[in-house]
Amino acid sequence: MAKIETIRHSLSHIMALAIQEMYPKVKFGIGPVIENGFYYDFDLSSPISQDDLPKIEKKMRELIKKDLGFKKKTIS
């Protein structure tokens, strides 16, 4: 995986954790890296608005500062 793809992949996990902490009842779909970024499908009881995006970004930055790290787990 190229460096930028690794960064995008990591950020998708950080975003998912931020969303999960902010919206505990969220249901996740897929969240792949794509050519120009990444996306994540999730189901919430109400839609996320433009006003929510800075709050999500702030939560992501807080998580990054915690330096939680990543552990790869292979399940077969």
Number of C-alpha atoms within 10 A of each C-alpha: 7 7 8 12 16 12 13 19 19 15 17 20 16 21 20 20 16 21 21 15 13 13 12 11 12 15 12 14 10 9 16 15 19 11 7 9 14 14 15 14 11 14 11 13 9 6 8 10 7 8 8 11 11 10 14 18 15 13 19 21 14 13 16 13 9 9 8 9 8 9 6 5 6 5 4 3
